[in-house]
Amino acid sequence: MLFSVLVPVYNVEKYLAECINSILNQTEQDYEIILIDDGSTDSSGMICDSFAERYPDRITVKHNKNQGAILTRVELIKSAHGDYLVHLDSDDSLRSDALFLVKKAIEQYHPDMVIYGLHRIGLDGTGIDQLMTNTSMFYEGRDKVALYKTMCSTSQLNNYVTKVARRGLALSSEMFLNYQQVKIGEDLLQSLPIVTNAQKIFYLAEPLYYYRKNIGSMTLGGAKNRYESESIVFSELIRYSKLWGIHDEMFSVIQRRYVTMCLDVLSVGSMKKQDKEEYIRLFHEVSKDNLFLSSNTSIEDFPAWKKVLWKLVALDNPHVFSYAWSVIRYISGLKKLLVR
């Protein structure tokens, strides 16, 4: 069997049938589908069972108590039988020729991993293609440094779901079982070792993965989870940049991304009317963050307003930060109004 298509399922009754059908309708049919229902409280589990009853030779379903994205993905990998593992989130879908084009790349280049682009669907239903490069590329040896630098500087290669890897490679990579608390950024966390260990990587410049942006308004709890999770992920990214031999060149780039994440988290938190005490605690935590505080030289190219916010965090002044952010939002909104 060439492919195992692995789908973690959690409370996605609205999109799950579309997701599964996008696999069943592939022009390449040498695959199995493994669905793990991670303790869904809606009808997702029943939808999985319904498809498995109709396609018993194609689909395997398992129902678990909720254990989170990382553990579910690890279990999916260990359950797979295919030579290559394809990952698909249960509210997303694959282009109908995705597996066919990946198979062609495998036959031609014999890579350990194929990475492809995605088509990002916005909240308004409109879509845009997201590609790392417009030309398909083969990476081996020192050529992989270009991929490492991209992972350090942008989010273009964060997505685990756009990486199809040999099953042996996935099984031998770090599973990050000690990082089960990571709820945001786990894709990059799990991508780091698998990209590092792949000897040959082919980038297929086609938007084969249809990614649905399905994000509600972030709560303060969500902002706190993001900070706690991404602090771990960025620490791992820095560790890997050292393994890759590009730490000195890329550290300030990583640090700027980290500062932006922290400011985003605090900006969201400042707009919440409830849980003010929790927000103050989060603000104090960020204001003592060594990676954030040591970034004064890395952020020299930030716009003035962003430097002001950074300074207010460094001074541990949440009340002035909230006021300043309100003023910045007001001015930004006024400028947009004047442009119309």
Secondary structure, 3 states (H helix, E strand, C coil): CCEEEEEEECCCCCCHHHHHHHHHCCCCCCEEEEEEEECCCCCHHHHHHHHHHHCCCCEEEEEECCCCHHHHHHHHHHHCCCCEEEECCCCCEECCCHHHHHHHHHHHHCCCEEEEEEEEECCCCCEEEECCCCCCEEEEHHHHHHHHHHHHHCCCCCCHHHEEEEHHHHHHCCCCHHHCCCCCCHHHHHHHHHHHHCCEEEEEEEEEEEEECCCCCCCHHHHHHHHHHHHHHHHHHHHHHHHCCCHHHHHHHHHHHHHHHHHHHHHHHHCCCCCHHHHHHHHHHHHCCHHHHCCCCCCCCCCHHHHHHHHHHHCCCHHHHHHHHHHHHHHHHHHHHHHC
